[in-house]
Amino acid sequence: MDFKDQLKNLFPDHKIQEDSVKDDKSNIWLQDEPLLCKYEKRKGKAITIIEGYNGAVKDFKILAKEIKTKLSVGGSFKNESIIIQGDYRDKIMKILQDKGFSVKRVGG
């Protein structure tokens, strides 16, 4: 008898929810206006800034986490903008376009 069977015996009325894989395109609100992807240097280090999202802050944070995970870089979410360490404009723009966003490259 495995753990799930033991739980079924203890809680017979409980309905088990199967782990479902969410589609990333469906759970983030897509907007008509393009996201701005900028390059800056702060304290001599390159950063990429993504801003211009009009949806919920929660969705933008999810998007920030996904970008940081895919690129394996550090970053943060501040003042309704995503800050990624390093110059990854091309890769970030490709990721966002694959998700269905329109992206505008700003600067350089």
Residue pairs with C-beta under 8 A, 6 or more apart in sequence:
4 16
7 14
8 14
8 16
24 66
24 99
25 99
25 100
27 59
27 62
28 55
28 59
28 62
28 63
28 99
29 55
29 56
29 59
30 99
30 100
30 101
31 53
31 54
31 55
31 101
32 102
33 52
33 54
33 102
34 52
34 101
34 102
34 103
34 104
35 50
35 51
35 52
35 53
35 96
35 101
35 102
35 103
35 104
36 49
36 50
36 51
36 52
36 103
36 104
36 106
37 48
37 49
37 50
37 89
37 92
37 93
37 96
37 103
37 104
37 105
37 106
38 48
38 49
38 50
38 51
38 106
38 107
39 46
39 47
39 48
39 49
39 87
39 89
39 106
39 107
39 108
40 46
40 47
40 49
40 107
41 47
45 85
46 85
46 86
46 87
47 83
47 84
47 85
47 86
47 87
48 83
48 84
48 86
48 87
48 88
48 89
48 92
49 81
49 82
49 83
49 84
50 64
50 67
50 81
50 82
50 84
50 92
50 96
51 80
51 81
51 82
53 59
53 60
53 63
53 80
57 80
60 77
60 80
60 82
61 77
63 82
63 99
64 75
64 76
64 77
64 82
66 95
67 75
67 82
67 84
67 92
67 95
68 74
68 75
68 84
70 95
71 84
71 86
71 88
71 91
71 92
73 84
73 85
73 86
73 88
74 84
74 85
75 82
75 83
75 84
75 85
76 82
76 83
77 83
84 92
89 105
92 103
93 103
93 105
96 103
97 103
